[in-house]
Amino acid sequence: MRALLPCLLLLTAACNGGAAPSPQPEATAATRGLNASAMQATVADAQRLPRLRSLLVLRDGRTLTERVFNGGPALDRPVNIKSASKSVMSALVGIAIARGVFTGVDQPVLPILRADAPANPDPRLARVTIGNLLSMQAGLERTSGEYYGRWVSSPNWIRFALSRPFVADPGADMLYSTGSTHLLSAALTKASDRSTLANARDWLGEPLGITIPVWPADPQGIYFGGNEMRLSPRALARFGELYRLDGVVGGKRILPANWVRTSWTPRATSPWSGQAYGYGWFLTEMRGHPVRFAWGYGGQMVYVVPDLRLTVVMTSAADAPRDNGHIEALHRLVADGVIPAAEAGAGMPPASATVRPG
């Protein structure tokens, strides 16, 4: 085995071209390390997944495993994170509330976006709040799935999303819809008088020491809220660590107090997976451990396992046909591989399971 060399997040941030925050304090020995043989078996399982492009496993803020698969790009290169962008959008909303750009999750969105609202809207549109959009409970007909193409082909995405008929009351059923998070991007742009890109770079990119490149915008120039954002796997790891550390990095609070807990509070249930959903995050359990994850089409994943102090990032081919089997395989890598390796690795030195990029 090649010499073991744990990569601190401090170095990861520097590799991303940004200023690195101060290192986090050492955790207790009981939460350190990964079982080497278990992680080697997990990496071997990962290598058999043709769509997988990268795997990073961090424990206590240290990168103990990082691999590139199937000709994937370097770990510092931005990739399309698809709907994992929704978790980033949720973070921006939380910061906007703390800065007074929004008054809170109960703020109605219609007054901010009235210029693009229907002339005589359904009265329920006035009841749709920032929180409803975050939890996919707006009640408006979806703009994802079979409705997606017609939505993104429309000349005004905001107007199209606001004019959808109501198929549920606001705050009721979960209706997964990228239009909901795009409405958040539009509301953030109008309320702050700055683009979502500028806010993301200022509020997340700079303090996390990560690069946030330009991503697509709608015909009116509103940056796509909830899809198509570009972040590198290492930047995604930094983002996951931000949530694992309750919004504080290097002693500096980036997310408002309690925003992580608020985002990870179950508010709706996916009709497809049966998993709970908070504000931009899916919520589940694996082997008895609470797991929170960001999920992008094709397998762009950020898993946070708070009680084991784990952050796991996986990126996959973003342009492959839909394949639910791949997502289940990624879940199994965490549930049957990484988590047991962490359980068995209690007390091991942090470098004991490092696997160098292949």
ABEGO torsion letter per residue (X at the ends): XBBBBBBBAAAAAAAAGBBBBBBBBBBBAAABEBBAAAAAAAAAAAAABAABABBBBBBGGBBABBBBBGGBBBAABBBBAEAAAAAAAAAAAAAAAAAGABAEAABBAAAAAAAABBABBBAAAAABBAAAAAAGAAGBBBABEAAAAAAAABABAAAAAAABBBABBBGBBBBBBAAAAAAAAAAAAAAAGBBAAAAAAAAAAAAAGBBBBBBBBBAAGBBBBGBGBBBBAAAAAAAAAAAAAGGBBGGBBABBBGAAAAAABBABBBAAAGBBBBBGBBBBBBGGBBBBBBBBBGGBBBBBBAAAGBBBBBBBBAABBBBAAAAAAAAAAAAAAAAAAAAAABGBBAAAABBBBX
